[in-house]
Amino acid sequence: MATIQTPTATPAERFAADFHQGYEELPASRRFTAEQLEVIYALGYSHAQQQQWPQALPIFAFLSQYGPTRRHYLAGLALCLHMVDRHEEAINIYTLMLVLFPDNLQPSLHIAECQLAQGDKAGAADTLRELDAALAPDHALKGRTQALLERLQEPAPA
């Protein structure tokens, strides 16, 4: 993959392209074939489908080391971290996903969920407001984002 050299490429897009290219050139990225990694992914996915988060976590951590630019590996790792209450680490992986894949804003919603799980209601509201502002009016995440924001703004029950 070549670095984006167009004058319209943002610094974030150039960084993401350089990151992809750099990781694809590392020797570890050629240690396993894509097919071998996908077989391992199927095992991790199976554990995740059965909500066996502690078993799925090391598999997705492994996959993220050998395929660090594959979105579904990172998503699996972040989800497992979230589900085993390692929210700060999950936020870091979701943030990485936003940097590497700026066209997909779904991780922002998961970041807000992790912030809520940590008890950071204000941080979650800020994240959701930023996400809401970034989404087009007809985006699939818009309704869910606005609904969560409304719930956060409701007064706490007495």
N, C-alpha and C positions, 0 to 999 in steps of 0.2 A: 504494500500500500504506500503510495507516495504522499508526501506532505502536501496539504492544500496550499497552493501558491497564488490563488486568485486574490485580487485586491479586495474582494467583498468578504473574504473569510475573516471571521472575528478571531481575536486572540484565543478564545476558548476553543473554537473549531481547530485552529492550528495546533494548540496544545493536545487536543484529543487525537488528532491525526498523528502527531509525533509520538504520542504515547503508544498508540496502536502499532505503529511501525517499529518502535524501539522494542516492544515486547515480542513482536513476531520475529525479530532478529536474534533474540536470546537463544542459546543452545537448548535450554529447558523446554522451550516452546516446540521443539522438534523431537522431544524424547518419546512422546506418544502421538499416534496418528489421531486425526479427528474422529475416526470410527471407534478407536479404543476409548477415547474420552467420552464419547456418547454412550458406550456400554456402561461405563462407570456412572455417568449421569443418570442412566435409567435406574440404577440401584439407589442412588440418592433420592431420585424423584419418587421411587416406590416407598422409601421410608417416610418422605415428607407427606405423601398422600395418606399414609397411615398415622400421621401425626407423631411419628417416632423421631422427634427433633434431635435428641442427643445422639442417635445413631446416624442421622442424616448430616449433622454438622461437620464431622471430620471428612466426609465424602465431598461436601461442597467446598470445604477449605482446601482440600487436595486439588479439586478441579479448578478452583480459582487461582491456584499457583501455576498450574500447567496450561490454563486457558484464560489468562487474566483479562482478556478483552472480549470474552463471550458473555453477553448480557445475561443469559439464563443461568450461567454458573454463579455470577455475582448475585443475581436475584435470589437464588436458592440459599447462598451463604447468608445474605442479609436476613432473609426470612427465618432461617434456623437460629441465628443470633437473637433476633427479636423474640422468638418463641421460647428461648431458654433464658429470657430476661437479661440478656447482655445488650441492653438497648444502646449504650454509647457506641459500642462496636458496630452494631447494626446501622446506626446513624452514619458512621464513617463510611460504610460500604454503600449505603444508599446515596450518600453525597458523591462518592466516586462514580457511581452509575450516572448521576446527573451531569458530571463533568464529561464522562466518556460518551454518553448518549443524550445530548441536550434536546433531541427531538422527542424524548419520552419523559414526561413530567410525573408519571406515576410514583416514582420514589419519593417525591415531596410529600405525598399523602402518607406514605409509610413513615417518613421522618416525623410527621406530626403525631402519628399513632405512638411512636416510640417516646416522643416527648411527653405525651399524655401518660404513658405507662410509668414514666419517671416522675410524674407529678408536676411537670412543667407546663401548666395550662397556658400561661402567657406566651411561652415559646411556641407551643403548638398553634395558638391563635395567630401569632406572627407568621409562622410558616404557612398556615392556611390562607391568610390574607395575601401573602406574596404569590402563592399558587393561584389563587382566584384572579389576581390581577394579570397573571401571565397567560391564563387560559382564554381561548376564544369563546364567545358566548354559546356556541353550539358544541363545544368539546364534551366528550363523554364524562370527564371527571368534574365538570363544572357543578352539576347538581349535587353530587356527593360532597364536594368541597364546601359549597354554600350551606348544605344541611349541617355539616359538622361545625362550621363557624357559628351558625344559629344556636346549636346546642351548647356551645362553649359560652355564648353570651347570655344564656338563660340564667336567672338567679338560682343559686343552690337551694335545694329543698330544705325546709326548716326542720 
